[in-house]
Amino acid sequence: MITIDYSKEPRRDILCIDVKSFFASVEAVKRGMHPLTAYIVVMSKPEENGGLVLAASPRVKQEYRIKTGSRRFEIPKHSPIQIVEPRMGLYLKVNGLINEVYKEFVTESDLHIYSIDESFLDVSFSHALHGTTMEIAEKIQRAIWDRFRLVVAIGIGDNPLLAKLALDTKAKDFSPYITEWRYEDVPHTVWKINPITDMWGIGNRTAKNLYRLGIESVYGLSQYNVKSLKRIHGVIGEQLFYHAHGVDHSVLSEKYIPLSNSYGKSQILDRDYTSAYEIEVVIREMADQVAARLRKYHSETGMVHLTVGFSRDILEKGFSHRTTIYPTAVSKKIIDTCLYLFRTHYRNQPVRTLAIQCGKIQFKSHLQLSLFENPEKTLQQEQLELTIDRIRNKYGYTSLIHASSLTPGGTAIRRSHLISGHQGWYE
């Protein structure tokens, strides 16, 4: 049997905290109901038969098998389930308040916000003030219930991986919603995870690759030759081997700083767009918004990438192309580049998704004039766009829009009120 000498592995006290059915729980509390007993589903576009479930309360999951990703037509017509639209502004506000609770127990450097409803806390240095790891977990759980009437599940481990596995595998589903997994527990915890896709970091594609090697379980992965895994799958194969032994050397206070940034925007259209003009209206809007973000952060892009996804009613998937450009943050130049890519490759297919990505980002330290442009016009264009940015920042994006956004294909006005593609209101 292949084992790891855990005496040589670093140990920390990590909490992985998840707010149970966050969106649905917030909606339940707003209605004066207990989040664990309420029948609530948060759904995007509930008026449509294909409306998508974003969150379902625990009771709905248990009794009706409705979960994130389910559709409107899957909900029984005469059930007690309340269907509500998402209020992203409210969820972000509550998330901020919950994070402030976490900061009462750890410093900001020892807090890693993993998603809107899940966070990692390194409480290794919090024991003198707040007690043992289990006592800290219980205090946090109680504080969030007392202040917000929300239930949190907590996984505890020697590293972020073990804490996350403890949370996902057991703490989320069993009261009192706190589970502790340490290195010594790996043989009867991590190795027992089944199916292998329930292991954090192993999706269906990775599982298929492992199956080809005869690896069908987490235990089987832990017993495979690590050198062979690395030779076949590179560093990912080696990482999977050590994860199967519960080993993770991540330190929350050591924040990852990417080598390069990119700015982008994507959206799923409300319907299939078949008119090239309407598609170009949306491309113009999106490119304009990406350019504004570049200017906000005093950056310029040297590469523009356009992705167009076609309707699911046709066999073709779409196209994705990019081109390098002279570094710029000027809306017109980025728009023109996107339209050039679109017109070059578009052949009248129905379009459902669009994405624009700007890469090769560099900090703008001065105004670079081009030999091929009138310097006076360049300066005027920059001042005009900065003025537009200031007006929009003060009065909202829709205070100044292109006339084309008023046409039937435009989406910028409607989407200006959304957060992450959903309703942003919270009152």
N, C-alpha and C positions, 0 to 999 in steps of 0.2 A: 504494500500500500504506500502510495506517495503522500507524504505529509510535509507540513511546513513547520519550521522551528519558530513558533510565535514569540519566544523569549527575545528574539532579535528584531521583532517588529515594533514600531512605535505605537503607543496606546494613547488615545485621547478620549474625552467624554463628549460624544457628539449626539445631539438630538436632531431628528428629522421630524418636523411638525407639519401636519396636514389638517386643514379645516374641512371637516366632513361635508361633502356635497356643498361646497362654499356658496355658489350662486343661489341654489335652492334654499339653503339654510338661511341666508340673509333675507330672502323673500319671505320665508316662514316667520322669522322673528319680526319683520316689519308688519306682519299680519297678526301678531300676538299668539303665534302657535309655536309649539315645541319643534325644533328642527328635525328631531328623530322620529316624530310621529305624524308630521304633516304630510299631506298628499299634494306635492307641488312639483311641477316641471317647468324649467326655464327653457323657452323655445324661441329660436330665431325664425321669423316669418310664420307665426302660428296660424295665420289666415290661409296658408297654402297647405295642401294635402301632404306635400313633401317637406314641410317645415322640419328643421333640424333641432333635436334636443341637445342643449348645451349643458344641462345639469338636471339631475333628478334626485329628489329627496331619498334618504335611505329606505323609507317605507315603500315608496314607489318601486325602487329597485328590487326589494325583497318580494313584494306581492305581485307585481306586474312585469318584472324582468325588463323594465324600461331603463335605459342607461344612456350615457352620452353617445351621440351618434344615431340614436333611434329616430324614426320619422313620425310625423304627425299621424299618419294613417295607422300606426301600430298601437296607438292609445285607444283603449275601449271607449266607445261613445258614451256609455252610461256609467262610467266610473266616477269616483269622487275626486279625481285628479284635477287640480287647478292648473291651467296653462297660463303662464305669464311671460311677457316679453322681457328680454334682458335689460338691465339698467347698469351699464358698465361704469358710469360715473360713480354710482353708489358703491359698487363692488371695489373700485379703486380706493375710494375714501375709507371704507371699512378695512381694507388691506393695510392702508397706511396707519390706521389706529392700532391694528394688531401688531404691526412691526414695532410700534412704539412700546408695546408691552414687552416684546422680546428684548428691546434695548435696556430694559430695567434689570435684565439678568446677564447680559453680555455687552461687550463693547461693539461698536459698529464694525470693526475689523473682524470680529468673530461671528458675524451674522452674514449669511449668504442667502439672498432671496432667490429661490429656485424657480418659482412661478407665482402667479397671483394668489394661490392658496397653499403654497408649500415653501418651507424655509428650513435651512440647516443652522444650528447653533452649536458653537464649540464652548461648552461650559467648564472646560478643564481648569480655568482660573477663577471660577465663580463660587467654589465650594466654601471658602471662608465666610462669605456673606450670605449664601443662600442654602447651604447644606449639601447633602449627597446628590448624586446625579438623579436618582429617583425622586428625591424631595423637590428638586428644581423642576422636574417634569410635572409633578403633581401641582406645584404652585402655579406654573404657567397655565396648565389646564384649568385650574380653578379661577385664575384671574380673568381668562378670556370668557369663561362661562358667566362669572359674576358681572362683568362689564358689558358684554355683548350678547349673552345668551347663545353663544356658539359653542359647538363641541369640537374639540381638536383631538386627533389621534397622534401619538408620539412613538417613534422608534428610537431606541437607544443603542449605540454601538461604539466599538473602539475606533471606528473611522466612519466617514460618510457613507460608504458602501453598506456596511453592516447595519447602520442606522436606517438607511433607505429600505433595505430588504426586510428588516424587522417591521417597519411601518407598513409596507405594501403587502407583505405575506400574512401578517397576523394582526397588528395593532389596529388597522382600519376596520376590521370586521368583528373584533371581540372586545367586549367590555372587560376592564375599564379603559380600553383603548390606549394602553401603554405596554410596550413589549421591549425587552432588552435582549440583544444578541451580542455575545462576546466571542473572541477567537475560540475559546474552549468549546463553544456551542456549535461550531461549524459542522461537525459530522452529523448532528441530528437536527440541524436547521437548514443551512445553506444547501447541503447535499441532498436534502429531501424535497427541495423545490421542484414541483412538477406541474405542467410540462416545462421543458427547458426554456420556452419563450416567456415564462413568468419570471425568469432571471433578468434583473436589470441589465440593459445593454445588449440583450439578445432578442432581435426581432425575427420575423419569419425568414428573411433572406439569409441572415447569419445562421439560423437554425438549419436551413437546408444545406448550407456549406458544411456545417458540423456533421449532419447526418451522413454526408458523403464519406466522411472519415470514420464512420461507425460510432460517432458520439451522439447518444440519444438522451443523456441526462446530465445534470450538473455534476453529479458524482463522476460520471464517465469523463467529463471534461477535466475534472480535477486530477484524474489518473492518467491522462494522455501525456505523451512525451512533449515537454514544453519547447524543446529545440525544434521538433517537427512542426508544432503549431506556429512557431515564429517563422520557420522557413516557408511554410505554406501561406500564412495570412499576415506575415510581417509583425509589427509591434502590437497590432490589434490582437493577434493570436496569443501573444505572450501575456497581454493584459487580461484576456479572457481566462487564461489558465490561473492567474493569481486571483482574479475575482472569484473564481470557483472555490478558492481556498479562503475567501473572505478578506483578502489583502488589498488595501487601497491606501496609497501614500499621499493622497490629497490633503492639503492643509488649508482650511477656510480663510485664514488671514493672508495667504499668499494669493492675491488676486491675479487672474490671468489677464494679460494685456495683449490684445491681438497685434500682429505685426503690421496689419493694414486694415483700414476701415472701408466700408462701402455704404452708400446711401441708396435706398430703393423704395419702391411702392408697388403694391399689387392689389388686384381686386377681381372678384368674381362678379360678372355682370348679371343683372336681374333677368335677362333673357338673351337669347342668341342674337347677336348683331350681324346682320347680313349686308348692311350698307357700309361701304368703305368710308364714306364721309362721317357717319356716326362713330365708327371705330376711331377715326382720326381725331374726332372731338375729344374722346376720352383719353387718347394718348397725349394730346396737347395738355389737358388738365393735369394728368399725372406727372408729365415731364416738368410742367411749371411748378408743381408742388415739390418735386425732388430738387429742382434748382433752388427754390427758396430755402430748403433745408441746408443746402450747401452754403448758401450765403450766410445763413444764421450762424453756422459754425466756422465762418471765415475759411472755407475750403473750396477747392476746385477739383473737377474730375478730368481724368485723361482717358477714360474708357466708358462707353455707353453700351448697355446690354439690354436688348428687347426680347421678351418672351411672349408669344401669342399662343394661347390654347384654344383649340377648336371645340365645337359642340360635341357632346357625347353621342349625338345621333349620327355622326359620320365616323368612318374608320380612321381617318388621319388624326394624329394627335395635336399637331401644331408645329411651330418652328421657334427656334431660339438662336439669335445671332447677335454679335457684338462687333464694335469697331473702336479703334483708338481715335482720339481727337486731341487737338491742341488744348491744354488745360484751361478750363473755363467753368464759370458758375452762372453764365448768362442764360436765361430761360430760352431765348430764341434759338441759340446754338444747340442746346440740348434737345429742344423740341424738333428742330430741323433734322438732327441726327436720327432721332427716333422715327420720324416720318420717312426718312430715306431708307432705313432698315425695313420698315413696314412695307413701303411701296415696292421695294426690290423683291420681297419674298412672298407677298400676299397674292393669292389667286382666287379671290371671291369665295372663300370658305366661310361658313358661319362661325363667329368667334364668341367664346364664352368667358375666357380669362385673359387678363393682361398683366404684365409685370415689367417694370423698368428698374434696372440696377446700374448705379454709377460706381465704378471702381477706379483704381489708381489715384486714390485721393491724396492730395497734398495741401498743406497749409498755405493760404494765400498771404504772403507778407508784403506784396506790393502790386501795383497795377502794371501788367505786362501789355504793352501796345504791340500790335501786329503791323508788319510792313504792308500787308494786303488790305488794311482797313483804314478808314479815315479816323485819325486820333480823336478829333472833336466828337464824331458820332459815337465812338467807343465810350468816351467819358460821359456823354449825355445818356447813353443807354444804361450805363452802370448807375448813374444817379437816379434815373427813372425807376429802375427796379428796386433800389434801396428805399425810395420813397413809397413805392407800392407795398413793399414789405412792412414798413413802419405803419402804414394805414391799416393793413390787414391785421397786424399784431394788436393794434389798439381797438379796432372796430369789428374784427372778425374777418374770416377769409372771404365771405360773400359780399363784403362791402365794395370790393373791386373785382369784377370777373369779366372774362371775355364774353362777347355777345353770343358766341357759339355755345356757351354753357347753358343758354336759355332754350336751345333747341331740344327736341325729344330725346336725342341720344346722350345729352349731357348728364353727368352724374355728380359733378363737384358740389352743387348746391345741396343736394340731398345728403351726400356723404359728409358734408362739413359738420353735421350734427351727430355723427357717429363716432364711437371709440372702438377700435379694433373691429370695425365693420358692423357694430351693433349699436343700439340706442344708448346715448350717453347720459340722458337725463336721470336724475335720482331723487327728485322731490316726491 
